[in-house]
Amino acid sequence: MTSFVLRAVVTALGLWIATRWVPGIRIDDPGTLILAGLLLGVVNAIVRPVVILLTLPLTLLTLGVFLLVVNTAMLALVAWMLPGFHLYGGFWTAFQTALIVWIAGWLASWLIGPKGRIQIHIHRHRD
């Protein structure tokens, strides 16, 4: 549960950064931002695997690049479901936002680790 909450917070942070950098996305208030992070986590856990399975031939044909389109669709689905989360710019706005959220999630996974614990990486050089 801690892992899910941490990832939802990171997703919300990625969405907040996207509202600052990407024209055409607006989130009305902080509560909607947190809800969007939680809902995107739920959608990614339940809907995304089904969509990936259904689009597997296309994903294989594009060597995985189509997964960016799947991520974009999941973000658009959350925006459609959640009042107060607005995507005005169409596909490219959602694509840029999904890319920013993915990068934030990737960085968080690197820091948080697969078990949901914050990890500190120490590299020591031996002479």
MMTF fields as JSON, N, C-alpha, C and O atoms, coordinates in Angstrom:
{
  "mmtfVersion": "1.0.0",
  "mmtfProducer": "UNKNOWN",
  "numBonds": 507,
  "numAtoms": 508,
  "numGroups": 127,
  "numChains": 1,
  "numModels": 1,
  "chainsPerModel": [1],
  "groupsPerChain": [127],
  "chainIdList": ["A"],
  "bondAtomList": [4, 2, 8, 6, 12, 10, 16, 14, 20, 18, 24, 22, 28, 26, 32, 30, 36, 34, 40, 38, 44, 42, 48, 46, 52, 50, 56, 54, 60, 58, 64, 62, 68, 66, 72, 70, 76, 74, 80, 78, 84, 82, 88, 86, 92, 90, 96, 94, 100, 98, 104, 102, 108, 106, 112, 110, 116, 114, 120, 118, 124, 122, 128, 126, 132, 130, 136, 134, 140, 138, 144, 142, 148, 146, 152, 150, 156, 154, 160, 158, 164, 162, 168, 166, 172, 170, 176, 174, 180, 178, 184, 182, 188, 186, 192, 190, 196, 194, 200, 198, 204, 202, 208, 206, 212, 210, 216, 214, 220, 218, 224, 222, 228, 226, 232, 230, 236, 234, 240, 238, 244, 242, 248, 246, 252, 250, 256, 254, 260, 258, 264, 262, 268, 266, 272, 270, 276, 274, 280, 278, 284, 282, 288, 286, 292, 290, 296, 294, 300, 298, 304, 302, 308, 306, 312, 310, 316, 314, 320, 318, 324, 322, 328, 326, 332, 330, 336, 334, 340, 338, 344, 342, 348, 346, 352, 350, 356, 354, 360, 358, 364, 362, 368, 366, 372, 370, 376, 374, 380, 378, 384, 382, 388, 386, 392, 390, 396, 394, 400, 398, 404, 402, 408, 406, 412, 410, 416, 414, 420, 418, 424, 422, 428, 426, 432, 430, 436, 434, 440, 438, 444, 442, 448, 446, 452, 450, 456, 454, 460, 458, 464, 462, 468, 466, 472, 470, 476, 474, 480, 478, 484, 482, 488, 486, 492, 490, 496, 494, 500, 498, 504, 502],
  "bondOrderList": [1, 1, 1, 1, 1, 1, 1, 1, 1, 1, 1, 1, 1, 1, 1, 1, 1, 1, 1, 1, 1, 1, 1, 1, 1, 1, 1, 1, 1, 1, 1, 1, 1, 1, 1, 1, 1, 1, 1, 1, 1, 1, 1, 1, 1, 1, 1, 1, 1, 1, 1, 1, 1, 1, 1, 1, 1, 1, 1, 1, 1, 1, 1, 1, 1, 1, 1, 1, 1, 1, 1, 1, 1, 1, 1, 1, 1, 1, 1, 1, 1, 1, 1, 1, 1, 1, 1, 1, 1, 1, 1, 1, 1, 1, 1, 1, 1, 1, 1, 1, 1, 1, 1, 1, 1, 1, 1, 1, 1, 1, 1, 1, 1, 1, 1, 1, 1, 1, 1, 1, 1, 1, 1, 1, 1, 1],
  "groupList": [{"groupName": "MET", "atomNameList": ["N", "CA", "C", "O"], "elementList": ["N", "C", "C", "O"], "formalChargeList": [0, 0, 0, 0], "bondAtomList": [1, 0, 2, 1, 3, 2], "bondOrderList": [1, 1, 2], "singleLetterCode": "M", "chemCompType": "L-PEPTIDE LINKING"}, {"groupName": "THR", "atomNameList": ["N", "CA", "C", "O"], "elementList": ["N", "C", "C", "O"], "formalChargeList": [0, 0, 0, 0], "bondAtomList": [1, 0, 2, 1, 3, 2], "bondOrderList": [1, 1, 2], "singleLetterCode": "T", "chemCompType": "L-PEPTIDE LINKING"}, {"groupName": "SER", "atomNameList": ["N", "CA", "C", "O"], "elementList": ["N", "C", "C", "O"], "formalChargeList": [0, 0, 0, 0], "bondAtomList": [1, 0, 2, 1, 3, 2], "bondOrderList": [1, 1, 2], "singleLetterCode": "S", "chemCompType": "L-PEPTIDE LINKING"}, {"groupName": "PHE", "atomNameList": ["N", "CA", "C", "O"], "elementList": ["N", "C", "C", "O"], "formalChargeList": [0, 0, 0, 0], "bondAtomList": [1, 0, 2, 1, 3, 2], "bondOrderList": [1, 1, 2], "singleLetterCode": "F", "chemCompType": "L-PEPTIDE LINKING"}, {"groupName": "VAL", "atomNameList": ["N", "CA", "C", "O"], "elementList": ["N", "C", "C", "O"], "formalChargeList": [0, 0, 0, 0], "bondAtomList": [1, 0, 2, 1, 3, 2], "bondOrderList": [1, 1, 2], "singleLetterCode": "V", "chemCompType": "L-PEPTIDE LINKING"}, {"groupName": "LEU", "atomNameList": ["N", "CA", "C", "O"], "elementList": ["N", "C", "C", "O"], "formalChargeList": [0, 0, 0, 0], "bondAtomList": [1, 0, 2, 1, 3, 2], "bondOrderList": [1, 1, 2], "singleLetterCode": "L", "chemCompType": "L-PEPTIDE LINKING"}, {"groupName": "ARG", "atomNameList": ["N", "CA", "C", "O"], "elementList": ["N", "C", "C", "O"], "formalChargeList": [0, 0, 0, 0], "bondAtomList": [1, 0, 2, 1, 3, 2], "bondOrderList": [1, 1, 2], "singleLetterCode": "R", "chemCompType": "L-PEPTIDE LINKING"}, {"groupName": "ALA", "atomNameList": ["N", "CA", "C", "O"], "elementList": ["N", "C", "C", "O"], "formalChargeList": [0, 0, 0, 0], "bondAtomList": [1, 0, 2, 1, 3, 2], "bondOrderList": [1, 1, 2], "singleLetterCode": "A", "chemCompType": "L-PEPTIDE LINKING"}, {"groupName": "GLY", "atomNameList": ["N", "CA", "C", "O"], "elementList": ["N", "C", "C", "O"], "formalChargeList": [0, 0, 0, 0], "bondAtomList": [1, 0, 2, 1, 3, 2], "bondOrderList": [1, 1, 2], "singleLetterCode": "G", "chemCompType": "PEPTIDE LINKING"}, {"groupName": "TRP", "atomNameList": ["N", "CA", "C", "O"], "elementList": ["N", "C", "C", "O"], "formalChargeList": [0, 0, 0, 0], "bondAtomList": [1, 0, 2, 1, 3, 2], "bondOrderList": [1, 1, 2], "singleLetterCode": "W", "chemCompType": "L-PEPTIDE LINKING"}, {"groupName": "ILE", "atomNameList": ["N", "CA", "C", "O"], "elementList": ["N", "C", "C", "O"], "formalChargeList": [0, 0, 0, 0], "bondAtomList": [1, 0, 2, 1, 3, 2], "bondOrderList": [1, 1, 2], "singleLetterCode": "I", "chemCompType": "L-PEPTIDE LINKING"}, {"groupName": "PRO", "atomNameList": ["N", "CA", "C", "O"], "elementList": ["N", "C", "C", "O"], "formalChargeList": [0, 0, 0, 0], "bondAtomList": [1, 0, 2, 1, 3, 2], "bondOrderList": [1, 1, 2], "singleLetterCode": "P", "chemCompType": "L-PEPTIDE LINKING"}, {"groupName": "ASP", "atomNameList": ["N", "CA", "C", "O"], "elementList": ["N", "C", "C", "O"], "formalChargeList": [0, 0, 0, 0], "bondAtomList": [1, 0, 2, 1, 3, 2], "bondOrderList": [1, 1, 2], "singleLetterCode": "D", "chemCompType": "L-PEPTIDE LINKING"}, {"groupName": "ASN", "atomNameList": ["N", "CA", "C", "O"], "elementList": ["N", "C", "C", "O"], "formalChargeList": [0, 0, 0, 0], "bondAtomList": [1, 0, 2, 1, 3, 2], "bondOrderList": [1, 1, 2], "singleLetterCode": "N", "chemCompType": "L-PEPTIDE LINKING"}, {"groupName": "HIS", "atomNameList": ["N", "CA", "C", "O"], "elementList": ["N", "C", "C", "O"], "formalChargeList": [0, 0, 0, 0], "bondAtomList": [1, 0, 2, 1, 3, 2], "bondOrderList": [1, 1, 2], "singleLetterCode": "H", "chemCompType": "L-PEPTIDE LINKING"}, {"groupName": "TYR", "atomNameList": ["N", "CA", "C", "O"], "elementList": ["N", "C", "C", "O"], "formalChargeList": [0, 0, 0, 0], "bondAtomList": [1, 0, 2, 1, 3, 2], "bondOrderList": [1, 1, 2], "singleLetterCode": "Y", "chemCompType": "L-PEPTIDE LINKING"}, {"groupName": "GLN", "atomNameList": ["N", "CA", "C", "O"], "elementList": ["N", "C", "C", "O"], "formalChargeList": [0, 0, 0, 0], "bondAtomList": [1, 0, 2, 1, 3, 2], "bondOrderList": [1, 1, 2], "singleLetterCode": "Q", "chemCompType": "L-PEPTIDE LINKING"}, {"groupName": "LYS", "atomNameList": ["N", "CA", "C", "O"], "elementList": ["N", "C", "C", "O"], "formalChargeList": [0, 0, 0, 0], "bondAtomList": [1, 0, 2, 1, 3, 2], "bondOrderList": [1, 1, 2], "singleLetterCode": "K", "chemCompType": "L-PEPTIDE LINKING"}],
  "groupTypeList": [0, 1, 2, 3, 4, 5, 6, 7, 4, 4, 1, 7, 5, 8, 5, 9, 10, 7, 1, 6, 9, 4, 11, 8, 10, 6, 10, 12, 12, 11, 8, 1, 5, 10, 5, 7, 8, 5, 5, 5, 8, 4, 4, 13, 7, 10, 4, 6, 11, 4, 4, 10, 5, 5, 1, 5, 11, 5, 1, 5, 5, 1, 5, 8, 4, 3, 5, 5, 4, 4, 13, 1, 7, 0, 5, 7, 5, 4, 7, 9, 0, 5, 11, 8, 3, 14, 5, 15, 8, 8, 3, 9, 1, 7, 3, 16, 1, 7, 5, 10, 4, 9, 10, 7, 8, 9, 5, 7, 2, 9, 5, 10, 8, 11, 17, 8, 6, 10, 16, 10, 14, 10, 14, 6, 14, 6, 12],
  "groupIdList": [1, 2, 3, 4, 5, 6, 7, 8, 9, 10, 11, 12, 13, 14, 15, 16, 17, 18, 19, 20, 21, 22, 23, 24, 25, 26, 27, 28, 29, 30, 31, 32, 33, 34, 35, 36, 37, 38, 39, 40, 41, 42, 43, 44, 45, 46, 47, 48, 49, 50, 51, 52, 53, 54, 55, 56, 57, 58, 59, 60, 61, 62, 63, 64, 65, 66, 67, 68, 69, 70, 71, 72, 73, 74, 75, 76, 77, 78, 79, 80, 81, 82, 83, 84, 85, 86, 87, 88, 89, 90, 91, 92, 93, 94, 95, 96, 97, 98, 99, 100, 101, 102, 103, 104, 105, 106, 107, 108, 109, 110, 111, 112, 113, 114, 115, 116, 117, 118, 119, 120, 121, 122, 123, 124, 125, 126, 127],
  "secStructList": [7, 2, 2, 2, 2, 2, 2, 2, 2, 2, 2, 2, 2, 2, 2, 2, 2, 2, 2, 2, 2, 1, 6, 6, 3, 3, 3, 7, 1, 2, 2, 2, 2, 2, 2, 2, 2, 2, 2, 2, 2, 2, 2, 2, 2, 2, 2, 2, 2, 2, 2, 2, 2, 2, 6, 2, 2, 2, 2, 2, 2, 6, 6, 6, 6, 2, 2, 2, 2, 2, 2, 2, 2, 2, 2, 2, 2, 2, 2, 2, 2, 1, 6, 6, 3, 3, 3, 7, 1, 7, 2, 2, 2, 2, 2, 2, 2, 2, 2, 2, 2, 2, 2, 2, 2, 2, 2, 2, 2, 2, 2, 2, 6, 6, 6, 6, 7, 7, 7, 7, 7, 7, 7, 7, 7, 7, 7],
  "xCoordList": [0.825, 0.0, 0.865, 0.534, 1.965, 2.863, 3.436, 3.571, 3.772, 4.324, 3.321, 3.687, 2.052, 1.018, 0.847, 0.735, 0.826, 0.657, 1.852, 1.676, 3.067, 4.252, 4.222, 4.543, 3.836, 3.765, 2.661, 2.815, 1.552, 0.479, 0.94, 0.607, 1.701, 2.241, 3.215, 3.205, 4.055, 4.999, 4.254, 4.633, 3.204, 2.393, 1.754, 1.73, 1.24, 0.652, 1.708, 1.424, 2.916, 4.006, 4.32, 4.52, 4.361, 4.566, 3.463, 3.729, 2.226, 1.107, 1.227, 0.943, 1.648, 1.812, 2.892, 2.711, 4.012, 5.073, 4.538, 4.844, 3.742, 3.17, 2.257, 2.219, 1.516, 0.649, 1.471, 0.982, 2.705, 3.585, 4.288, 4.561, 4.586, 5.407, 4.623, 5.052, 3.482, 2.743, 1.519, 0.655, 1.438, 0.219, -0.946, -0.777, -2.107, -3.295, -3.704, -4.641, -3.034, -3.453, -3.721, -2.95, -4.831, -5.163, -5.798, -6.652, -5.37, -5.968, -6.441, -5.66, -7.725, -8.368, -7.823, -7.638, -7.562, -7.132, -6.251, -6.182, -5.57, -4.681, -5.398, -4.812, -6.631, -7.386, -7.586, -7.451, -7.907, -8.066, -6.739, -6.702, -5.649, -4.318, -4.003, -3.523, -4.266, -4.026, -4.951, -4.516, -6.217, -7.164, -6.735, -6.875, -6.212, -5.74, -4.578, -4.505, -3.665, -2.554, -3.034, -2.54, -3.991, -4.546, -5.304, -5.131, -6.148, -6.948, -6.074, -6.357, -5.025, -4.11, -3.412, -3.174, -3.089, -2.509, -3.466, -3.06, -4.735, -5.743, -5.962, -6.033, -6.068, -6.26, -5.056, -5.223, -3.853, -2.654, -2.571, -1.975, -3.161, -3.13, -4.207, -4.012, -5.341, -6.475, -6.688, -6.755, -6.794, -7.143, -5.928, -6.019, -4.796, -3.6, -3.14, -2.812, -3.097, -2.677, -3.587, -3.109, -4.885, -5.823, -5.549, -5.515, -5.355, -5.073, -3.749, -3.638, -2.751, -1.452, -1.61, -1.029, -2.381, -2.608, -3.328, -2.977, -4.328, -5.076, -4.249, -4.491, -3.295, -2.485, -1.086, -0.187, -0.905, 0.409, 1.027, 2.215, 0.267, 0.89, 1.437, 2.527, 0.683, 1.136, 2.344, 3.257, 2.339, 3.474, 4.731, 5.815, 4.592, 5.738, 6.224, 7.428, 5.296, 5.642, 6.415, 7.3, 6.074, 6.749, 7.885, 8.42, 8.247, 9.323, 9.082, 10.022, 7.833, 7.487, 7.135, 6.668, 7.351, 7.07, 5.575, 5.187, 4.743, 3.297, 2.862, 1.776, 3.686, 3.346, 3.202, 2.458, 3.909, 3.732, 2.315, 1.736, 1.769, 0.392, -0.582, -1.585, -0.287, -1.132, -1.113, -2.159, 0.077, 0.173, -0.613, -1.264, -0.548, -1.3, -2.799, -3.534, -3.246, -4.674, -5.132, -6.246, -4.283, -4.649, -4.792, -5.698, -3.898, -3.98, -5.249, -5.939, -5.548, -6.763, -8.017, -8.999, -7.986, -9.121, -9.349, -10.485, -8.262, -8.383, -8.916, -9.76, -8.436, -8.925, -10.411, -11.154, -10.832, -12.239, -13.11, -14.241, -12.572, -13.353, -13.406, -14.366, -12.385, -12.248, -12.581, -11.857, -13.67, -13.961, -12.858, -12.379, -12.47, -11.409, -10.049, -9.087, -9.951, -8.719, -9.003, -9.772, -8.378, -8.712, -7.515, -6.415, -7.746, -6.753, -7.357, -8.293, -6.824, -7.381, -6.666, -7.255, -5.439, -4.636, -4.712, -3.989, -5.545, -5.67, -4.561, -3.993, -4.267, -3.328, -1.948, -1.372, -1.408, -0.031, 0.12, 1.167, -0.9, -0.872, -0.859, -0.075, -1.729, -1.773, -0.467, 0.014, 0.109, 1.362, 2.504, 3.262, 2.625, 3.685, 3.496, 4.465, 2.26, 1.967, 2.307, 2.919, 1.908, 2.211, 3.717, 4.203, 4.452, 5.91, 6.524, 7.422, 6.044, 6.55, 6.211, 7.052, 4.991, 4.582, 5.413, 5.799, 5.69, 6.508, 7.93, 8.489, 8.51, 9.87, 9.885, 10.804, 8.876, 8.794, 8.655, 9.288, 7.836, 7.668, 8.934, 9.251, 9.649, 10.9, 11.931, 12.608, 12.042, 12.966, 12.566, 13.42, 11.27, 10.792, 11.057, 11.445, 10.854, 11.126, 12.602, 12.957, 13.437, 14.868, 15.186, 16.043, 14.488, 14.722, 13.963, 14.506, 12.724, 11.865, 12.183, 12.183, 12.449, 12.735, 11.465, 10.368, 11.594, 10.418, 9.542, 8.375, 10.073, 9.296, 8.671, 8.058, 8.814, 8.181, 8.951, 8.397, 10.218, 11.041, 12.026, 12.583, 12.237, 13.206, 14.595, 14.975, 15.341, 16.669, 17.713, 17.5, 18.837, 19.96, 21.067, 21.482, 21.539, 22.586, 23.932, 24.131, 24.844, 26.179, 27.167, 27.186, 27.973, 28.988, 30.356, 30.706, 31.107, 32.444, 33.47, 33.309, 34.508, 35.589, 36.673, 37.075, 37.139, 38.225, 39.488, 39.484, 40.567, 41.85, 42.661, 43.763],
  "yCoordList": [-1.198, 0.0, 1.256, 2.242, 1.223, 2.372, 2.657, 3.812, 1.589, 1.74, 2.43, 3.319, 2.015, 2.612, 4.095, 4.913, 4.437, 5.837, 6.674, 7.779, 6.147, 6.875, 7.091, 8.175, 6.056, 6.186, 7.162, 7.883, 7.187, 8.139, 9.57, 10.471, 9.776, 11.113, 11.532, 12.682, 10.601, 10.903, 11.194, 12.095, 10.436, 10.686, 12.071, 12.802, 12.425, 13.757, 14.834, 15.876, 14.593, 15.544, 15.68, 16.788, 14.555, 14.596, 15.355, 16.114, 15.156, 15.896, 17.394, 18.226, 17.721, 19.139, 19.783, 20.894, 19.081, 19.599, 19.781, 20.773, 18.826, 18.923, 20.141, 20.769, 20.481, 21.662, 22.936, 23.933, 22.905, 24.077, 24.137, 25.227, 22.984, 22.933, 22.725, 23.165, 22.06, 21.686, 22.578, 22.587, 23.328, 24.11, 23.179, 22.213, 23.475, 22.692, 21.703, 20.932, 21.704, 20.859, 21.756, 22.666, 21.478, 22.252, 21.338, 20.512, 21.498, 20.784, 21.858, 22.706, 21.817, 22.914, 23.189, 24.351, 22.152, 22.385, 21.239, 20.198, 21.416, 20.362, 19.04, 17.971, 19.099, 17.872, 17.06, 15.836, 17.753, 17.082, 16.508, 15.437, 17.214, 16.732, 15.41, 14.47, 15.333, 14.101, 12.987, 11.848, 13.31, 12.327, 11.813, 10.624, 12.704, 12.3, 11.325, 10.348, 11.584, 10.665, 9.3, 8.277, 9.275, 8.011, 7.27, 6.065, 8.005, 7.387, 6.869, 5.814, 7.592, 7.128, 5.841, 4.946, 5.747, 4.514, 3.335, 2.231, 3.572, 2.515, 2.108, 0.919, 3.09, 2.805, 2.037, 1.095, 2.432, 1.738, 0.315, -0.556, 0.073, -1.264, -2.178, -3.392, -1.614, -2.446, -2.403, -3.452, -1.23, -1.093, -1.286, -1.958, -0.703, -0.715, -2.127, -2.35, -3.103, -4.448, -5.072, -5.772, -4.818, -5.342, -4.697, -5.383, -3.38, -2.67, -3.138, -3.309, -3.346, -3.828, -5.21, -5.485, -6.066, -7.399, -7.333, -8.056, -6.468, -6.341, -5.723, -6.007, -4.896, -4.22, -4.834, -4.223, -6.028, -6.667, -6.805, -6.527, -7.221, -7.301, -5.951, -5.885, -4.894, -3.561, -3.11, -2.47, -3.445, -3.106, -3.847, -3.264, -5.113, -5.872, -5.344, -5.252, -5.001, -4.483, -3.163, -2.899, -2.345, -1.045, -1.115, -0.087, -2.332, -2.546, -1.814, -1.32, -1.751, -1.175, 0.299, 0.829, 0.964, 2.402, 2.677, 3.737, 1.731, 1.921, 2.037, 2.547, 1.574, 1.721, 3.186, 3.506, 4.079, 5.513, 5.959, 6.808, 5.385, 5.699, 5.125, 5.758, 3.934, 3.337, 4.22, 4.474, 4.685, 5.58, 6.865, 7.376, 7.383, 8.588, 8.335, 9.179, 7.183, 6.836, 6.703, 7.104, 6.146, 6.002, 7.375, 7.597, 8.283, 9.642, 10.341, 11.011, 10.182, 10.79, 10.198, 10.908, 8.906, 8.269, 8.874, 9.142, 9.085, 9.694, 11.119, 11.529, 11.878, 13.248, 13.245, 14.137, 12.253, 12.145, 11.796, 12.269, 10.958, 10.492, 11.495, 11.503, 12.339, 13.175, 14.635, 15.292, 15.149, 16.568, 17.402, 17.067, 18.464, 19.312, 19.012, 19.731, 17.956, 17.594, 17.785, 17.029, 18.802, 19.203, 19.05, 19.513, 18.391, 18.299, 18.995, 18.48, 20.159, 20.938, 20.736, 20.99, 20.296, 20.27, 18.997, 18.87, 18.049, 16.822, 15.827, 15.793, 15.011, 13.912, 14.369, 13.778, 15.409, 15.808, 16.383, 16.222, 17.041, 17.51, 16.32, 16.283, 15.351, 14.156, 13.368, 12.82, 13.307, 12.59, 13.223, 12.522, 14.538, 15.232, 15.062, 14.863, 15.14, 14.971, 13.545, 13.346, 12.56, 11.164, 10.934, 10.171, 11.58, 11.448, 12.016, 11.409, 13.168, 13.787, 12.917, 12.719, 12.401, 11.539, 10.25, 9.755, 9.706, 8.495, 8.748, 7.922, 9.883, 10.211, 10.377, 9.903, 11.046, 11.205, 9.846, 9.595, 8.976, 7.639, 6.802, 6.037, 6.945, 6.217, 6.656, 5.826, 7.969, 8.479, 8.007, 7.643, 8.016, 7.569, 6.078, 5.66, 5.278, 3.848, 3.603, 2.676, 4.424, 4.305, 4.612, 3.968, 5.6, 5.976, 5.091, 4.695, 4.792, 4.044, 2.552, 1.887, 2.029, 0.607, -0.192, 0.345, -1.472, -2.285, -2.625, -2.976, -2.529, -2.892, -1.695, -1.854, -0.499, 0.664, 1.306, 2.114, 0.968, 1.582, 2.534, 2.242, 3.654, 4.617, 4.02, 3.597, 3.999, 3.411, 4.487, 5.432, 4.325, 5.231, 4.424, 3.389, 4.903, 4.215, 4.856, 6.051, 4.06, 4.541, 3.747, 2.517, 4.445, 3.795, 4.127, 5.296, 3.113, 3.313, 2.827, 1.779, 3.606, 3.24, 2.541, 3.01, 1.44, 0.717, 0.922, 0.83, 1.201, 1.406, 0.149, 0.148],
  "zCoordList": [0.0, 0.0, 0.0, -0.66, 0.733, 0.782, -0.593, -0.998, -1.31, -2.652, -3.577, -4.346, -3.497, -4.345, -4.038, -4.951, -2.765, -2.364, -2.825, -3.338, -2.641, -3.103, -4.612, -5.1, -5.341, -6.805, -7.227, -8.213, -6.485, -6.787, -6.551, -7.321, -5.491, -5.208, -6.3, -6.739, -6.739, -7.819, -9.124, -9.873, -9.389, -10.573, -10.501, -11.491, -9.332, -9.148, -9.351, -9.941, -8.873, -9.095, -10.588, -11.085, -11.294, -12.74, -13.45, -14.382, -13.017, -13.605, -13.32, -14.182, -12.11, -11.765, -12.641, -13.139, -12.825, -13.701, -15.118, -15.78, -15.579, -16.925, -17.065, -18.123, -15.992, -16.078, -16.229, -16.759, -15.768, -15.89, -17.236, -17.739, -17.828, -19.046, -20.337, -21.403, -20.243, -21.456, -21.597, -20.721, -22.693, -22.907, -23.256, -23.999, -22.721, -23.044, -21.972, -22.179, -20.838, -19.725, -18.526, -18.221, -17.855, -16.664, -15.632, -15.953, -14.394, -13.268, -12.304, -11.871, -11.972, -11.256, -9.859, -9.497, -9.063, -7.681, -7.197, -7.85, -6.053, -5.539, -5.248, -5.422, -4.817, -4.556, -5.83, -5.828, -6.912, -8.2, -8.667, -9.272, -8.389, -8.755, -8.047, -8.681, -6.755, -5.995, -6.483, -6.65, -6.711, -7.227, -8.598, -8.887, -9.444, -10.769, -10.643, -11.388, -9.702, -9.478, -9.016, -9.488, -8.099, -7.609, -8.704, -8.886, -9.432, -10.484, -11.617, -12.184, -11.951, -12.996, -12.541, -13.352, -11.263, -10.734, -10.844, -11.204, -10.534, -10.628, -12.085, -12.397, -12.968, -14.397, -14.943, -15.717, -14.547, -15.017, -14.471, -15.104, -13.304, -12.717, -13.29, -13.353, -13.711, -14.144, -15.658, -16.297, -16.228, -17.647, -18.551, -19.579, -18.175, -19.029, -19.401, -20.566, -18.464, -18.873, -19.938, -20.831, -19.843, -20.839, -22.199, -23.221, -22.206, -23.46, -24.047, -25.261, -23.208, -23.705, -24.331, -25.381, -23.705, -24.25, -25.601, -26.533, -25.697, -26.947, -28.077, -29.251, -27.732, -28.758, -28.88, -29.458, -28.342, -28.344, -29.746, -29.904, -30.761, -32.094, -32.578, -33.147, -32.35, -32.76, -31.934, -32.456, -30.664, -29.798, -30.248, -30.288, -30.582, -31.084, -32.428, -32.666, -33.296, -34.615, -34.525, -35.339, -33.538, -33.371, -32.35, -31.937, -31.948, -30.977, -29.65, -29.026, -29.234, -27.944, -27.95, -26.941, -29.065, -29.118, -28.954, -28.461, -29.363, -29.233, -27.779, -27.503, -26.843, -25.42, -25.024, -24.097, -25.72, -25.457, -25.81, -25.133, -26.867, -27.248, -26.21, -25.883, -25.699, -24.661, -23.405, -22.808, -23.007, -21.847, -22.076, -21.164, -23.298, -23.647, -23.521, -23.008, -23.986, -23.905, -22.451, -22.114, -21.594, -20.174, -19.519, -18.716, -19.867, -19.33, -19.828, -19.058, -21.107, -21.669, -21.026, -20.812, -20.718, -20.049, -18.664, -18.275, -17.929, -16.594, -16.715, -15.919, -17.698, -17.899, -18.26, -17.852, -19.014, -19.4, -18.196, -18.081, -17.294, -16.139, -14.991, -14.22, -14.871, -13.676, -13.976, -14.725, -13.401, -13.574, -12.916, -11.832, -13.568, -13.04, -13.634, -13.366, -14.442, -15.143, -16.63, -17.223, -17.23, -18.599, -19.526, -19.225, -20.662, -21.737, -22.952, -23.565, -23.3, -24.398, -25.723, -26.774, -25.709, -26.925, -27.728, -28.717, -27.36, -28.119, -27.828, -26.736, -28.85, -28.681, -28.232, -27.318, -28.855, -28.555, -27.148, -26.522, -26.657, -25.273, -24.322, -23.374, -24.58, -23.736, -23.853, -22.861, -25.053, -25.276, -24.485, -23.813, -24.565, -23.824, -22.314, -21.583, -21.859, -20.441, -19.996, -18.946, -20.796, -20.459, -20.417, -19.582, -21.303, -21.322, -20.042, -19.458, -19.614, -18.379, -17.167, -16.29, -17.116, -16.002, -16.017, -14.958, -17.197, -17.303, -16.794, -16.073, -17.168, -16.706, -15.186, -14.518, -14.642, -13.183, -12.505, -11.479, -13.068, -12.516, -12.614, -11.703, -13.707, -13.893, -12.856, -12.248, -12.662, -11.65, -10.252, -9.443, -9.977, -8.667, -8.47, -7.379, -9.504, -9.393, -9.105, -8.378, -9.671, -9.427, -7.965, -7.359, -7.405, -6.011, -5.017, -3.985, -5.336, -4.419, -4.469, -3.432, -5.635, -5.773, -5.96, -5.804, -6.294, -6.601, -5.393, -5.564, -4.197, -3.009, -2.306, -1.251, -2.872, -2.287, -1.165, -0.419, -1.026, 0.004, -0.641, -1.699, -0.014, -0.534, -0.352, 0.74, -1.451, -1.422, -1.657, -2.417, -0.993, -1.203, -1.846, -1.325, -2.974, -3.714, -3.382, -3.601, -2.858, -2.553, -3.393, -3.346, -4.148, -4.971, -4.397, -4.233, -4.099, -3.554, -4.57, -5.196, -4.711, -5.617, -4.829, -3.764, -5.337, -4.692, -5.504, -6.731, -4.794, -5.491, -5.541, -6.089]
}
